[in-house]
Amino acid sequence: MAAIPRGLTYKGIPLWRHTQVIQGVLQVVSSLLVVTLVAWFFINISRAIRDREIPYGFSFLDREYQTPIGQHFLPYESSDTFLYAFVVAATNTVIVSIVGVILATALGIFVGVSRLSGNWIVSRAALVFIEFFRNVPLLIQLFFWFYIILALPQIQNGHVIWNWLYINNRGISLPWPHASALDSALLFIAIAAAGVIVGVFVHRMLTARETATGKSSYPLVLGIGVPVVLGAVAWLAIGASSGESPFYISVPEPQGAFGRLVGGFTVSAGLIALLTGLVIYTASFIAEIVRAGIQSVGRGQTEAARSVGLTYLETLRHVTFPQALRVIIPPLISQCLNLTKNSSLAAAIGYSDLTNVAKTMTQTAPAVSIFILIMAAYLAMSLTYSIIGNLYNRHIRFS
Amino acid sequence: MRRSTAILLMAVVASLLAVLACTEEATPTPEAMATEPPVVEEKSRLETVMERGSVICASRNDVPGYGFLDDAGNNVGFDIDLCRALAAAVLGDPNAIEIRLITAAERGPTVQSGEVDMLVRTVTWTTSRDAQWGNYAQTMFYDGQGFMVRKDLGVDGVDSALDLENATVCVTQGTTTELNLQDFSNQYNLNITALTFEDTDAVVAAYEGQQCDSFTNDRSQLAAIGSAFADRDAHVILPETISEEPLGPVVPHGDEQWYDIVKTVMGMLIYSEAYGVTSGNVPTASTGDTVVDRLFGLSGSYGQETLGLKQTAAQDVIRAVGNYGEIYDRNLGSGGINLPRENGRNALWADARCTDCPKGGQIYAAPLR
């Protein structure tokens, strides 16, 4: 037996009809195709870049940027480097994205639930909202909000409320805590954060104790009390040692001949228009996702819940929604990704988001490198969202 | 997407970027170059244009005088006329043009990729753009950056750009104006805030809605845009010019012949004016004047054969669009947005063939011979 080659003794199905062989070959062929295609794509790009002598490289990142950035949440000066300016711009996008996702989800759930309301007017209003906002291009909506804000009074005769809230067509300026000195502010934040972590831990421990022993242990009171007391002690201690509180409230005040508001915090007109547009547009899609999710839960579940005496809202909260979440979460993540990517339209209405600033950078830095950085930054943001979303999805699926 | 897939995707992208970086850094050694098969001669841009039957120009349609739409919906303007002149020279037909509308920030990539034959979109000539984007053919208009404000602005009114301390200024993205603004603000410690928009239309809307105190652009464009305001008398352009902005057409890198053709066509426009030839009196038979005859292909040569142009190309050009002065007047002068030219930088350098009679301008081209 051993002398006969194995191939000659094979009596099974012919190889070309063997399922495992066919599948294996198909996998190899298709992955080869994909790899070749992608490789060809990139080789082609790099060849074109070389042949046309298009500048390329990343050495510009250490140079001074020397260009203004309209709004920035991180401190920025024109003498900062390209790399730092890029980080400043990316932060602007991240903030829009995080605030936008939270607001859009909240509004989307609200509208989606309203859509299913038994009240005819409420459900029709939700329907009109959804159909209007998801069927008009986002860029048009952004311009719409931009022009609405533009119609507010200009800064010289804008609305001023109690001398600390300023509303005009450049945005809303409001009082905001500012750090007195960086190190004492950071120290305070560190202690406060530690207090919150300890507080959460205390809350969990006491809740467990209460559940186990039945003795009243005040988890909520102590859970909140620990960080508050810790924070207050830290505030006073830092204030006593350095002579000033770690933070003070800065109130916006008009300065100079043009009445520009200095101090406090200004939510710029571009940011308001961008957030409003993105939130409403995305919420109209999320509303439909929420509606689909709720409707996917069997009618019997609702009827059973109502028959044991739960109210409509209790049913929604404890019975329908937890089950609907499994259907809602995956498409909801897509909408969050869309919101983040759509924020790149900001340049049209004058908000200094990542794309806006990076496109300006192409003037004094190689465009190819800049666009690679833009792609990498959005990819990193989107993948982070995907990972968080999918972890949460797994959590609700198996708990 | 599962986490492993996400990581895989990131790895793939990272490795491809690495490939891109490596292939870029690898410079071919002389041996490698010697063993490479001889490069097949690519078609020149002139041949491509002839075959296509039209010249593709990247331009704009949002600034009166430079690139705009007339009432009939045709592209008109100074920049558009330069494109028409090129089409007339190469193809004999000024209407054989195709205008690609692009934003300011798209100008570099558009001309780098070579997808257009010429970029004429109020492009300022700077050294880094010359190095990165393409070849600047010829300065056809000398401009400088200025500021526009409302007359009733501020407590005492603003009559100098140096009064713009703490002002918010609207600016178009991807322009040299954006860069000059920061330099100016730093130089005089003005602490100017810039509000950047992708399109000039949005910049103008924000300025008109007083979202910004001032609006900065090249002075000529300020004049052009201001001329379209309903309350144009309520605005003023401040006296300071904060930058040099020489504007002119740009051609993609890598085709010397095409670059020379564009320079020559620009020269034709300028010298026709210097010689006093207009669209109305283009000579078709010898005038007895050697330089005029040479320009219009009636005797001698200024290099048409080498450039691949028709002997009488200048006749087609001037008949179609007129000389430099006519183009200026029609679009930027009395027939357009009313920018004065007399004795300014955009006048000719000298009177026709009388080099001792300076006109004080800077519009000059290489002699056509």
Interface residues (C-beta under 8 A of the other chain):
Chain A: V38 A39 F42 I43 I45 S46 R47 I49 R50 R52 E53 I54 P55 Y56 G57 Q66 T67 P68 I69 G70 S78 F143 F146 Y147 L150 A151 Q154 I155 N169 R170 Q255 G256 A257 F258 R260 V262 A269 G270 A347 A348 I349 G350 S352 N356 K359 T360 T362 Q363 T364 P366 A367 I372 A376 L379 L383 S386 I387 N390
Chain B: M1 R2 R3 A6 L9 M10 V12 V13 L16 L17 V19 L20 T23 E24 A105 G108 P109 Q112 S113 G114 S128 R129 A131 Q132 L153 G154 V155 D156 V158 D163 E165 N166 A167 T168 C170 Q173 G174 T175 T176 E178 L179 L181 Q182 D183 S185 N186 I192 T193 A194 L195 T196 F197 E198 D199 A202 A205 A206 G209 Q210 Q211 D213 P252 H253 G254
